Amino acid sequence: MPEAVTFSRMLADDMLEIERQPSQARVLGAHPDDIDADTAEVLASQPAAWAGRQGGRLVALLGIGEHHPGAHGVAWAILAPHLGSAHLAVTRKAREIVWQSGLNRVELIARAADTPFHLRRDRADMRWALDAKRITPECRWALMLGFTAAHLMHGYGPDCEAHMLFEWFGGQHG
């Protein structure tokens, strides 16, 4: 039976210690070597900044960077490779962080396919919907956390890739 995942407040050193999944070679817009001690300290000092460990191994860092304290933030996660049995606990913790943040709006930006949408029509409604065949694992995880797809951003970030802006509304909007 796998060991339980335990969560504690993130420390700045955790940001420098975690081994990242290959898909997160760049995270928070930076290469791992570009995140210095000061940046790590800022992230660790946010109201929502958590580290998850399984069997002593650092498996996830999760948080929300509050751009407008108490009102609006951007959710982020750094996941270790071979997450395996820790995935469910990490997903539940990430959802809890967002839902209990007390923020009115939380955004999440995830790598996306260039055309992740198809047009869905019914009698009363015509809207764009995510195409299940083209959704990336990152976008699928955002949906599992309760986020809604808001906008496809082409050429986003340092590698000029397609990314999806997701949003979650709490407080009076939730």
OpenMM code with the backbone's topology and positions (N, CA, C; nanometers):
from openmm import Vec3, app, unit

residues = "MET PRO GLU ALA VAL THR PHE SER ARG MET LEU ALA ASP ASP MET LEU GLU ILE GLU ARG GLN PRO SER GLN ALA ARG VAL LEU GLY ALA HIS PRO ASP ASP ILE ASP ALA ASP THR ALA GLU VAL LEU ALA SER GLN PRO ALA ALA TRP ALA GLY ARG GLN GLY GLY ARG LEU VAL ALA LEU LEU GLY ILE GLY GLU HIS HIS PRO GLY ALA HIS GLY VAL ALA TRP ALA ILE LEU ALA PRO HIS LEU GLY SER ALA HIS LEU ALA VAL THR ARG LYS ALA ARG GLU ILE VAL TRP GLN SER GLY LEU ASN ARG VAL GLU LEU ILE ALA ARG ALA ALA ASP THR PRO PHE HIS LEU ARG ARG ASP ARG ALA ASP MET ARG TRP ALA LEU ASP ALA LYS ARG ILE THR PRO GLU CYS ARG TRP ALA LEU MET LEU GLY PHE THR ALA ALA HIS LEU MET HIS GLY TYR GLY PRO ASP CYS GLU ALA HIS MET LEU PHE GLU TRP PHE GLY GLY GLN HIS GLY".split()
positions = [
    Vec3(0.0845, -0.1185, 0.0000),
    Vec3(0.0000, 0.0000, 0.0000),
    Vec3(0.0886, 0.1243, 0.0000),
    Vec3(0.0605, 0.2201, -0.0904),
    Vec3(0.1429, 0.3409, -0.0976),
    Vec3(0.1275, 0.4270, 0.0266),
    Vec3(0.2337, 0.4983, 0.0568),
    Vec3(0.2293, 0.5905, 0.1706),
    Vec3(0.1378, 0.7082, 0.1394),
    Vec3(0.0795, 0.7634, 0.2444),
    Vec3(-0.0077, 0.8802, 0.2302),
    Vec3(0.0760, 1.0024, 0.1911),
    Vec3(0.0104, 1.0952, 0.1260),
    Vec3(0.0736, 1.2224, 0.0931),
    Vec3(0.0426, 1.3186, 0.2062),
    Vec3(0.1448, 1.3834, 0.2581),
    Vec3(0.1261, 1.4827, 0.3635),
    Vec3(0.1574, 1.6208, 0.3064),
    Vec3(0.0825, 1.7198, 0.3521),
    Vec3(0.1002, 1.8567, 0.3043),
    Vec3(0.1403, 1.9468, 0.4191),
    Vec3(0.2322, 2.0371, 0.3897),
    Vec3(0.2748, 2.1373, 0.4871),
    Vec3(0.3007, 2.2677, 0.4118),
    Vec3(0.3120, 2.3745, 0.4871),
    Vec3(0.3426, 2.5028, 0.4240),
    Vec3(0.4708, 2.4889, 0.3426),
    Vec3(0.4684, 2.5441, 0.2237),
    Vec3(0.5849, 2.5409, 0.1371),
    Vec3(0.6947, 2.6292, 0.1940),
    Vec3(0.8165, 2.5820, 0.1843),
    Vec3(0.9337, 2.6604, 0.2199),
    Vec3(1.0041, 2.7021, 0.0912),
    Vec3(1.0762, 2.8112, 0.0944),
    Vec3(1.1464, 2.8574, -0.0253),
    Vec3(1.2389, 2.7492, -0.0802),
    Vec3(1.3041, 2.6757, 0.0066),
    Vec3(1.3959, 2.5695, -0.0372),
    Vec3(1.3233, 2.4591, -0.1152),
    Vec3(1.1943, 2.4402, -0.0888),
    Vec3(1.1179, 2.3393, -0.1627),
    Vec3(1.1154, 2.3721, -0.3117),
    Vec3(1.1057, 2.4996, -0.3468),
    Vec3(1.1021, 2.5418, -0.4869),
    Vec3(1.2336, 2.5059, -0.5568),
    Vec3(1.3417, 2.5121, -0.4824),
    Vec3(1.4726, 2.4824, -0.5399),
    Vec3(1.5005, 2.3318, -0.5404),
    Vec3(1.4307, 2.2570, -0.4565),
    Vec3(1.4537, 2.1127, -0.4425),
    Vec3(1.3724, 2.0258, -0.5380),
    Vec3(1.2502, 2.0661, -0.5695),
    Vec3(1.1603, 1.9765, -0.6419),
    Vec3(1.2122, 1.9410, -0.7811),
    Vec3(1.1996, 1.8142, -0.8150),
    Vec3(1.2284, 1.7676, -0.9503),
    Vec3(1.0987, 1.7834, -1.0294),
    Vec3(1.1064, 1.8439, -1.1472),
    Vec3(0.9869, 1.8753, -1.2252),
    Vec3(0.9590, 1.7715, -1.3323),
    Vec3(0.8307, 1.7547, -1.3620),
    Vec3(0.7919, 1.6728, -1.4758),
    Vec3(0.8504, 1.7359, -1.6022),
    Vec3(0.8844, 1.6545, -1.7023),
    Vec3(0.9396, 1.7106, -1.8266),
    Vec3(0.8504, 1.8179, -1.8895),
    Vec3(0.7186, 1.8030, -1.8781),
    Vec3(0.6285, 1.9037, -1.9362),
    Vec3(0.6383, 2.0367, -1.8632),
    Vec3(0.7031, 2.0382, -1.7479),
    Vec3(0.7186, 2.1618, -1.6725),
    Vec3(0.8639, 2.2104, -1.6737),
    Vec3(0.9306, 2.1860, -1.7866),
    Vec3(1.0688, 2.2327, -1.7997),
    Vec3(1.0751, 2.3829, -1.7769),
    Vec3(0.9681, 2.4492, -1.8174),
    Vec3(0.9515, 2.5908, -1.7839),
    Vec3(0.8230, 2.5994, -1.7043),
    Vec3(0.8292, 2.6611, -1.5901),
    Vec3(0.7091, 2.6783, -1.5088),
    Vec3(0.7113, 2.8191, -1.4525),
    Vec3(0.5966, 2.8766, -1.4395),
    Vec3(0.5856, 3.0149, -1.3959),
    Vec3(0.6675, 3.1057, -1.4880),
    Vec3(0.6794, 3.0623, -1.6171),
    Vec3(0.7490, 3.1431, -1.7166),
    Vec3(0.8999, 3.1374, -1.7081),
    Vec3(0.9542, 3.0465, -1.6274),
    Vec3(1.0986, 3.0443, -1.6091),
    Vec3(1.1528, 2.9021, -1.6148),
    Vec3(1.2756, 2.8913, -1.6574),
    Vec3(1.3489, 2.7652, -1.6513),
    Vec3(1.3838, 2.7427, -1.5040),
    Vec3(1.3917, 2.6172, -1.4580),
    Vec3(1.4204, 2.5926, -1.3154),
    Vec3(1.5433, 2.6668, -1.2630),
    Vec3(1.6465, 2.6784, -1.3455),
    Vec3(1.7682, 2.7473, -1.3007),
    Vec3(1.7489, 2.8982, -1.2872),
    Vec3(1.6384, 2.9501, -1.3446),
    Vec3(1.6116, 3.0943, -1.3384),
    Vec3(1.5372, 3.1357, -1.2116),
    Vec3(1.4886, 3.0393, -1.1356),
    Vec3(1.4170, 3.0726, -1.0119),
    Vec3(1.5197, 3.0810, -0.8995),
    Vec3(1.5390, 3.2015, -0.8528),
    Vec3(1.6391, 3.2234, -0.7483),
    Vec3(1.5745, 3.2199, -0.6099),
    Vec3(1.6563, 3.2336, -0.5090),
    Vec3(1.6090, 3.2257, -0.3709),
    Vec3(1.5056, 3.3339, -0.3397),
    Vec3(1.5217, 3.4534, -0.3956),
    Vec3(1.4259, 3.5616, -0.3694),
    Vec3(1.2888, 3.5294, -0.4281),
    Vec3(1.2862, 3.4783, -0.5512),
    Vec3(1.1593, 3.4405, -0.6140),
    Vec3(1.0929, 3.3286, -0.5354),
    Vec3(1.1725, 3.2297, -0.4954),
    Vec3(1.1200, 3.1183, -0.4166),
    Vec3(1.0618, 3.1682, -0.2845),
    Vec3(1.1254, 3.2649, -0.2234),
    Vec3(1.0771, 3.3215, -0.0963),
    Vec3(0.9439, 3.3938, -0.1156),
    Vec3(0.9304, 3.4674, -0.2252),
    Vec3(0.8050, 3.5374, -0.2534),
    Vec3(0.6912, 3.4370, -0.2702),
    Vec3(0.7147, 3.3314, -0.3470),
    Vec3(0.6109, 3.2298, -0.3678),
    Vec3(0.5741, 3.1596, -0.2373),
    Vec3(0.6737, 3.1275, -0.1572),
    Vec3(0.6489, 3.0582, -0.0306),
    Vec3(0.5746, 3.1469, 0.0695),
    Vec3(0.5860, 3.2778, 0.0555),
    Vec3(0.5227, 3.3695, 0.1509),
    Vec3(0.3769, 3.4006, 0.1171),
    Vec3(0.3276, 3.3524, 0.0034),
    Vec3(0.1882, 3.3765, -0.0347),
    Vec3(0.0946, 3.3063, 0.0640),
    Vec3(-0.0277, 3.3565, 0.0804),
    Vec3(-0.1222, 3.2910, 0.1720),
    Vec3(-0.1473, 3.1440, 0.1386),
    Vec3(-0.1468, 3.1088, 0.0089),
    Vec3(-0.1656, 2.9692, -0.0321),
    Vec3(-0.0375, 2.9212, -0.0986),
    Vec3(0.0417, 2.8437, -0.0264),
    Vec3(0.1660, 2.7859, -0.0788),
    Vec3(0.1927, 2.6571, -0.0009),
    Vec3(0.1768, 2.5436, -0.0681),
    Vec3(0.1823, 2.4140, -0.0017),
    Vec3(0.2809, 2.3202, -0.0692),
    Vec3(0.3422, 2.2352, 0.0093),
    Vec3(0.4315, 2.1305, -0.0394),
    Vec3(0.3722, 1.9957, -0.0011),
    Vec3(0.3714, 1.9036, -0.0969),
    Vec3(0.3224, 1.7689, -0.0712),
    Vec3(0.4378, 1.6700, -0.0773),
    Vec3(0.4431, 1.5820, 0.0218),
    Vec3(0.5486, 1.4794, 0.0276),
    Vec3(0.4859, 1.3428, 0.0447),
    Vec3(0.5492, 1.2457, -0.0190),
    Vec3(0.5077, 1.1070, -0.0048),
    Vec3(0.6339, 1.0254, 0.0231),
    Vec3(0.6364, 0.9631, 0.1392),
    Vec3(0.7546, 0.8861, 0.1764),
    Vec3(0.8799, 0.9715, 0.1802),
    Vec3(0.8691, 1.0968, 0.2203),
    Vec3(0.9837, 1.1867, 0.2270),
    Vec3(1.0185, 1.2524, 0.0944),
    Vec3(0.9614, 1.2058, -0.0150),
    Vec3(0.9890, 1.2613, -0.1484),
    Vec3(0.8948, 1.3780, -0.1769),
    Vec3(0.9495, 1.4897, -0.2200),
    Vec3(0.8710, 1.6064, -0.2567),
    Vec3(0.8011, 1.5764, -0.3890),
    Vec3(0.6669, 1.5681, -0.3882),
    Vec3(0.5921, 1.5300, -0.5083),
    Vec3(0.5144, 1.6453, -0.5706),
    Vec3(0.4891, 1.7526, -0.4963),
    Vec3(0.4114, 1.8635, -0.5522),
    Vec3(0.4311, 1.9914, -0.4721),
    Vec3(0.4297, 2.1019, -0.5445),
    Vec3(0.4196, 2.2348, -0.4850),
    Vec3(0.2951, 2.2976, -0.5462),
    Vec3(0.2118, 2.3558, -0.4630),
    Vec3(0.0834, 2.4104, -0.5068),
    Vec3(0.0626, 2.5465, -0.4433),
    Vec3(0.0050, 2.6388, -0.5185),
    Vec3(-0.0215, 2.7680, -0.4573),
    Vec3(-0.1043, 2.8591, -0.5449),
    Vec3(-0.1285, 2.9759, -0.4899),
    Vec3(-0.1968, 3.0831, -0.5618),
    Vec3(-0.1158, 3.2102, -0.5388),
    Vec3(-0.0719, 3.2708, -0.6465),
    Vec3(-0.0059, 3.4009, -0.6381),
    Vec3(-0.1138, 3.5076, -0.6396),
    Vec3(-0.1302, 3.5799, -0.5312),
    Vec3(-0.2360, 3.6811, -0.5225),
    Vec3(-0.1880, 3.8112, -0.5853),
    Vec3(-0.2471, 3.8453, -0.7001),
    Vec3(-0.2135, 3.9699, -0.7686),
    Vec3(-0.2855, 4.0884, -0.7069),
    Vec3(-0.4043, 4.0641, -0.6573),
    Vec3(-0.4816, 4.1639, -0.5836),
    Vec3(-0.5189, 4.0957, -0.4528),
    Vec3(-0.4392, 4.1157, -0.3477),
    Vec3(-0.4570, 4.0404, -0.2232),
    Vec3(-0.6019, 4.0363, -0.1746),
    Vec3(-0.6447, 3.9157, -0.1437),
    Vec3(-0.7789, 3.8935, -0.0928),
    Vec3(-0.8876, 3.8937, -0.1983),
    Vec3(-0.8510, 3.9175, -0.3265),
    Vec3(-0.9530, 3.9274, -0.4310),
    Vec3(-0.9249, 3.8408, -0.5537),
    Vec3(-0.8010, 3.8431, -0.6049),
    Vec3(-0.7712, 3.7814, -0.7348),
    Vec3(-0.6314, 3.7221, -0.7332),
    Vec3(-0.6197, 3.5989, -0.7844),
    Vec3(-0.4893, 3.5360, -0.7913),
    Vec3(-0.4788, 3.4397, -0.9080),
    Vec3(-0.3569, 3.3876, -0.9264),
    Vec3(-0.3290, 3.2892, -1.0298),
    Vec3(-0.2789, 3.1616, -0.9619),
    Vec3(-0.3509, 3.0522, -0.9869),
    Vec3(-0.3131, 2.9228, -0.9297),
    Vec3(-0.1958, 2.8648, -1.0079),
    Vec3(-0.1085, 2.7946, -0.9388),
    Vec3(0.0057, 2.7308, -1.0032),
    Vec3(0.0365, 2.5991, -0.9320),
    Vec3(0.1043, 2.5116, -1.0030),
    Vec3(0.1463, 2.3838, -0.9459),
    Vec3(0.2743, 2.3389, -1.0141),
    Vec3(0.3611, 2.2790, -0.9366),
    Vec3(0.4792, 2.2122, -0.9895),
    Vec3(0.4700, 2.0688, -0.9402),
    Vec3(0.4672, 1.9753, -1.0342),
    Vec3(0.4499, 1.8343, -1.0011),
    Vec3(0.5753, 1.7563, -1.0357),
    Vec3(0.6108, 1.6631, -0.9487),
    Vec3(0.7274, 1.5780, -0.9710),
    Vec3(0.6946, 1.4692, -1.0728),
    Vec3(0.7961, 1.4168, -1.1402),
    Vec3(0.7705, 1.3058, -1.2323),
    Vec3(0.7246, 1.1824, -1.1550),
    Vec3(0.6570, 1.0944, -1.2243),
    Vec3(0.6120, 0.9680, -1.1648),
    Vec3(0.5285, 0.9932, -1.0391),
    Vec3(0.4314, 1.0798, -1.0527),
    Vec3(0.3437, 1.1160, -0.9413),
    Vec3(0.2664, 0.9952, -0.8895),
    Vec3(0.2225, 0.9096, -0.9804),
    Vec3(0.1595, 0.7830, -0.9449),
    Vec3(0.0496, 0.7940, -0.8420),
    Vec3(0.0659, 0.7186, -0.7341),
    Vec3(-0.0389, 0.7093, -0.6318),
    Vec3(-0.0642, 0.8399, -0.5581),
    Vec3(0.0233, 0.9377, -0.5722),
    Vec3(0.0048, 1.0666, -0.5059),
    Vec3(-0.0902, 1.1579, -0.5836),
    Vec3(-0.1207, 1.1226, -0.7075),
    Vec3(-0.1972, 1.2125, -0.7948),
    Vec3(-0.3328, 1.2519, -0.7365),
    Vec3(-0.4071, 1.1573, -0.6857),
    Vec3(-0.5402, 1.1877, -0.6328),
    Vec3(-0.5322, 1.2829, -0.5132),
    Vec3(-0.4424, 1.2566, -0.4208),
    Vec3(-0.4277, 1.3438, -0.3036),
    Vec3(-0.3841, 1.4844, -0.3445),
    Vec3(-0.2946, 1.4934, -0.4423),
    Vec3(-0.2480, 1.6240, -0.4902),
    Vec3(-0.3626, 1.6992, -0.5576),
    Vec3(-0.4424, 1.6298, -0.6374),
    Vec3(-0.5569, 1.6924, -0.7038),
    Vec3(-0.6570, 1.7435, -0.6010),
    Vec3(-0.6860, 1.6632, -0.5014),
    Vec3(-0.7802, 1.7057, -0.3968),
    Vec3(-0.7284, 1.8268, -0.3204),
    Vec3(-0.5998, 1.8278, -0.2901),
    Vec3(-0.5416, 1.9418, -0.2184),
    Vec3(-0.5457, 2.0677, -0.3050),
    Vec3(-0.5146, 2.0544, -0.4336),
    Vec3(-0.5178, 2.1703, -0.5231),
    Vec3(-0.6582, 2.2290, -0.5297),
    Vec3(-0.7580, 2.1423, -0.5411),
    Vec3(-0.8978, 2.1891, -0.5456),
    Vec3(-0.9336, 2.2590, -0.4145),
    Vec3(-0.8925, 2.2016, -0.3027),
    Vec3(-0.9198, 2.2618, -0.1715),
    Vec3(-0.8560, 2.4000, -0.1600),
    Vec3(-0.7325, 2.4131, -0.2084),
    Vec3(-0.6626, 2.5420, -0.2020),
    Vec3(-0.7426, 2.6498, -0.2744),
    Vec3(-0.7911, 2.6167, -0.3939),
    Vec3(-0.8677, 2.7142, -0.4719),
    Vec3(-1.0002, 2.7453, -0.4039),
    Vec3(-1.0743, 2.6408, -0.3709),
    Vec3(-1.2096, 2.6597, -0.3174),
    Vec3(-1.2100, 2.7254, -0.1801),
    Vec3(-1.1027, 2.7086, -0.1030),
    Vec3(-1.0978, 2.7697, 0.0302),
    Vec3(-1.0129, 2.8967, 0.0335),
    Vec3(-0.9758, 2.9457, -0.0827),
    Vec3(-0.8882, 3.0628, -0.0886),
    Vec3(-0.9565, 3.1906, -0.0408),
    Vec3(-1.0878, 3.1975, -0.0511),
    Vec3(-1.1581, 3.3202, -0.0160),
    Vec3(-1.1496, 3.4263, -0.1250),
    Vec3(-1.0863, 3.3926, -0.2381),
    Vec3(-1.0721, 3.4888, -0.3469),
    Vec3(-1.1974, 3.4899, -0.4345),
    Vec3(-1.2258, 3.6039, -0.4945),
    Vec3(-1.3397, 3.6144, -0.5860),
    Vec3(-1.3075, 3.5556, -0.7224),
    Vec3(-1.1817, 3.5633, -0.7641),
    Vec3(-1.1409, 3.5135, -0.8955),
    Vec3(-1.0035, 3.4491, -0.8846),
    Vec3(-0.9929, 3.3291, -0.9415),
    Vec3(-0.8639, 3.2618, -0.9515),
    Vec3(-0.8476, 3.2206, -1.0969),
    Vec3(-0.7321, 3.2520, -1.1531),
    Vec3(-0.7001, 3.2124, -1.2896),
    Vec3(-0.5983, 3.0995, -1.2866),
    Vec3(-0.5940, 3.0256, -1.3948),
    Vec3(-0.4958, 2.9199, -1.4120),
    Vec3(-0.4621, 2.9184, -1.5608),
    Vec3(-0.3346, 2.9105, -1.5936),
    Vec3(-0.2911, 2.9077, -1.7328),
    Vec3(-0.2263, 2.7722, -1.7577),
    Vec3(-0.2758, 2.7004, -1.8587),
    Vec3(-0.2280, 2.5649, -1.8868),
    Vec3(-0.1930, 2.5508, -2.0347),
    Vec3(-0.0886, 2.4736, -2.0616),
    Vec3(-0.0507, 2.4435, -2.1996),
    Vec3(-0.1688, 2.3773, -2.2692),
    Vec3(-0.1947, 2.4171, -2.3937),
    Vec3(-0.3120, 2.3677, -2.4654),
    Vec3(-0.2744, 2.3285, -2.6076),
    Vec3(-0.3631, 2.2546, -2.6722),
    Vec3(-0.3492, 2.2266, -2.8147),
    Vec3(-0.3812, 2.3542, -2.8917),
    Vec3(-0.3346, 2.3643, -3.0149),
    Vec3(-0.3600, 2.4851, -3.0940),
    Vec3(-0.5074, 2.5079, -3.1227),
    Vec3(-0.5855, 2.4022, -3.1363),
    Vec3(-0.7298, 2.4148, -3.1585),
    Vec3(-0.8027, 2.3174, -3.0674),
    Vec3(-0.8183, 2.3544, -2.9406),
    Vec3(-0.8810, 2.2619, -2.8455),
    Vec3(-1.0336, 2.2711, -2.8430),
    Vec3(-1.0938, 2.3475, -2.9360),
    Vec3(-1.2375, 2.3704, -2.9310),
    Vec3(-1.3115, 2.3075, -3.0485),
    Vec3(-1.4377, 2.2855, -3.0303),
    Vec3(-1.5309, 2.2572, -3.1396),
    Vec3(-1.6597, 2.3331, -3.1081),
    Vec3(-1.7373, 2.3594, -3.2110),
    Vec3(-1.8618, 2.4333, -3.1921),
    Vec3(-1.9716, 2.3363, -3.1535),
    Vec3(-2.0374, 2.3632, -3.0407),
    Vec3(-2.1469, 2.2789, -2.9936),
    Vec3(-2.2771, 2.3570, -3.0103),
    Vec3(-2.3744, 2.2931, -3.0717),
    Vec3(-2.5025, 2.3590, -3.0928),
    Vec3(-2.6143, 2.2748, -3.0339),
    Vec3(-2.7091, 2.3419, -2.9766),
    Vec3(-2.8363, 2.2780, -2.9424),
    Vec3(-2.9447, 2.3809, -2.9733),
    Vec3(-3.0668, 2.3488, -2.9453),
    Vec3(-3.1771, 2.4371, -2.9863),
    Vec3(-3.1631, 2.5804, -2.9354),
    Vec3(-3.1242, 2.5954, -2.8110),
    Vec3(-3.1242, 2.7286, -2.7509),
    Vec3(-2.9846, 2.7885, -2.7380),
    Vec3(-2.8830, 2.7110, -2.7689),
    Vec3(-2.7494, 2.7565, -2.7345),
    Vec3(-2.6496, 2.7171, -2.8428),
    Vec3(-2.5556, 2.8042, -2.8681),
    Vec3(-2.4450, 2.7735, -2.9568),
    Vec3(-2.3204, 2.8255, -2.8861),
    Vec3(-2.2274, 2.7377, -2.8522),
    Vec3(-2.1089, 2.7819, -2.7802),
    Vec3(-1.9899, 2.6936, -2.8139),
    Vec3(-1.8750, 2.7458, -2.7824),
    Vec3(-1.7523, 2.6694, -2.8018),
    Vec3(-1.7343, 2.5770, -2.6834),
    Vec3(-1.6889, 2.4560, -2.7092),
    Vec3(-1.6642, 2.3589, -2.6031),
    Vec3(-1.5274, 2.2957, -2.6260),
    Vec3(-1.4625, 2.2559, -2.5169),
    Vec3(-1.3342, 2.1881, -2.5300),
    Vec3(-1.3554, 2.0540, -2.5995),
    Vec3(-1.2707, 2.0216, -2.6930),
    Vec3(-1.2772, 1.8961, -2.7669),
    Vec3(-1.1990, 1.7907, -2.6880),
    Vec3(-1.2688, 1.6903, -2.6389),
    Vec3(-1.2064, 1.5881, -2.5535),
    Vec3(-1.0909, 1.5169, -2.6228),
    Vec3(-1.0909, 1.5113, -2.7553),
    Vec3(-0.9839, 1.4438, -2.8285),
    Vec3(-0.8567, 1.5263, -2.8339),
    Vec3(-0.8687, 1.6563, -2.8111),
    Vec3(-0.7522, 1.7435, -2.8262),
    Vec3(-0.7100, 1.8115, -2.6960),
    Vec3(-0.7717, 1.7762, -2.5874),
    Vec3(-0.7402, 1.8428, -2.4608),
    Vec3(-0.6085, 1.7875, -2.4040),
    Vec3(-0.5233, 1.8767, -2.3571),
    Vec3(-0.3968, 1.8351, -2.2983),
    Vec3(-0.4196, 1.7882, -2.1552),
    Vec3(-0.3269, 1.7108, -2.1006),
    Vec3(-0.3405, 1.6703, -1.9598),
    Vec3(-0.3483, 1.7900, -1.8657),
    Vec3(-0.2761, 1.8959, -1.8970),
    Vec3(-0.2793, 2.0156, -1.8127),
    Vec3(-0.4183, 2.0779, -1.8108),
    Vec3(-0.4822, 2.0857, -1.9274),
    Vec3(-0.6183, 2.1421, -1.9347),
    Vec3(-0.7191, 2.0491, -1.8679),
    Vec3(-0.7012, 1.9199, -1.8860),
    Vec3(-0.7916, 1.8238, -1.8212),
    Vec3(-0.7831, 1.8395, -1.6691),
    Vec3(-0.6633, 1.8596, -1.6156),
    Vec3(-0.6457, 1.8757, -1.4713),
    Vec3(-0.7142, 2.0037, -1.4240),
    Vec3(-0.7017, 2.1125, -1.5015),
    Vec3(-0.7679, 2.2384, -1.4642),
    Vec3(-0.9189, 2.2178, -1.4531),
    Vec3(-0.9764, 2.1428, -1.5459),
    Vec3(-1.1195, 2.1147, -1.5402),
    Vec3(-1.1538, 2.0311, -1.4172),
    Vec3(-1.0669, 1.9344, -1.3828),
    Vec3(-1.0899, 1.8520, -1.2640),
    Vec3(-1.0893, 1.9361, -1.1364),
    Vec3(-1.0157, 2.0460, -1.1399),
    Vec3(-1.0074, 2.1335, -1.0223),
    Vec3(-1.1265, 2.2279, -1.0117),
    Vec3(-1.2116, 2.2308, -1.1131),
    Vec3(-1.3297, 2.3161, -1.1091),
    Vec3(-1.3183, 2.4441, -1.1890),
    Vec3(-1.2122, 2.4580, -1.2678),
    Vec3(-1.1943, 2.5771, -1.3505),
    Vec3(-1.2751, 2.5647, -1.4797),
    Vec3(-1.3050, 2.6794, -1.5404),
    Vec3(-1.3758, 2.6872, -1.6672),
    Vec3(-1.2830, 2.7489, -1.7709),
    Vec3(-1.2782, 2.6899, -1.8902),
    Vec3(-1.1967, 2.7455, -1.9977),
    Vec3(-1.2513, 2.8824, -2.0370),
    Vec3(-1.1622, 2.9807, -2.0508),
    Vec3(-1.2055, 3.1167, -2.0807),
    Vec3(-1.1513, 3.1686, -2.2128),
    Vec3(-1.0244, 3.1400, -2.2433),
    Vec3(-0.9653, 3.2006, -2.3627),
    Vec3(-0.8427, 3.1217, -2.4063),
    Vec3(-0.8307, 3.0972, -2.5365),
    Vec3(-0.7122, 3.0345, -2.5931),
    Vec3(-0.6122, 3.1435, -2.6286),
    Vec3(-0.4903, 3.1287, -2.5811),
    Vec3(-0.3857, 3.2274, -2.6066),
    Vec3(-0.2799, 3.1636, -2.6961),
    Vec3(-0.2708, 3.2071, -2.8202),
    Vec3(-0.1696, 3.1559, -2.9132),
    Vec3(-0.0367, 3.2266, -2.8861),
    Vec3(0.0734, 3.1567, -2.9069),
    Vec3(0.2058, 3.2177, -2.8948),
    Vec3(0.2350, 3.2724, -2.7573),
    Vec3(0.1868, 3.2065, -2.6531),
    Vec3(0.2005, 3.2563, -2.5157),
    Vec3(0.3293, 3.2045, -2.4518),
    Vec3(0.3890, 3.2834, -2.3692),
    Vec3(0.5023, 3.2421, -2.2882),
    Vec3(0.6349, 3.2415, -2.3624),
    Vec3(0.7401, 3.2021, -2.2916),
    Vec3(0.8744, 3.2097, -2.3489),
    Vec3(0.8955, 3.1146, -2.4673),
    Vec3(0.8147, 3.0096, -2.4769),
    Vec3(0.8291, 2.9155, -2.5881),
    Vec3(0.7235, 2.9366, -2.6961),
    Vec3(0.6438, 3.0436, -2.6842),
    Vec3(0.5420, 3.0806, -2.7832),
    Vec3(0.4510, 2.9637, -2.8190),
    Vec3(0.3926, 2.8992, -2.7175),
    Vec3(0.3017, 2.7868, -2.7373),
    Vec3(0.1587, 2.8313, -2.7097),
    Vec3(0.0642, 2.7486, -2.7511),
    Vec3(-0.0750, 2.7753, -2.7190),
    Vec3(-0.0998, 2.7408, -2.5720),
    Vec3(-0.1688, 2.8272, -2.5034),
    Vec3(-0.2078, 2.8053, -2.3646),
    Vec3(-0.3541, 2.8442, -2.3494),
    Vec3(-0.4190, 2.7853, -2.2508),
    Vec3(-0.5583, 2.8168, -2.2217),
    Vec3(-0.5636, 2.8916, -2.0889),
    Vec3(-0.6372, 3.0015, -2.0883),
    Vec3(-0.6660, 3.0725, -1.9642),
    Vec3(-0.7929, 3.0108, -1.9066),
    Vec3(-0.7844, 2.9634, -1.7845),
    Vec3(-0.8988, 2.9100, -1.7125),
    Vec3(-0.9330, 3.0068, -1.6009),
    Vec3(-1.0598, 3.0050, -1.5588),
    Vec3(-1.1011, 3.0925, -1.4495),
    Vec3(-1.1951, 3.0180, -1.3551),
    Vec3(-1.1922, 3.0614, -1.2330),
    Vec3(-1.2798, 3.0094, -1.1279),
    Vec3(-1.3283, 3.1301, -1.0492),
    Vec3(-1.4568, 3.1339, -1.0225),
    Vec3(-1.5141, 3.2447, -0.9462),
    Vec3(-1.5662, 3.1938, -0.8136),
    Vec3(-1.5167, 3.2500, -0.7075),
    Vec3(-1.5641, 3.2162, -0.5734),
    Vec3(-1.6426, 3.3329, -0.5186),
    Vec3(-1.6471, 3.3400, -0.3873),
    Vec3(-1.7142, 3.4528, -0.3225),
    Vec3(-1.8553, 3.4723, -0.3724),
    Vec3(-1.8911, 3.5952, -0.4045),
    Vec3(-2.0280, 3.6247, -0.4469),
    Vec3(-2.0594, 3.5687, -0.5849),
    Vec3(-1.9593, 3.5276, -0.6632),
    Vec3(-1.9835, 3.4733, -0.7977),
    Vec3(-2.0035, 3.3241, -0.7955),
    Vec3(-1.9615, 3.2543, -0.6880),
    Vec3(-1.9601, 3.1088, -0.6850),
    Vec3(-2.0855, 3.0480, -0.6564),
] * unit.nanometer
topology = app.Topology()
chain = topology.addChain("A")
for resn in residues:
    res = topology.addResidue(resn, chain)
    for name in ("N", "CA", "C"):
        topology.addAtom(name, app.Element.getBySymbol(name[0]), res)
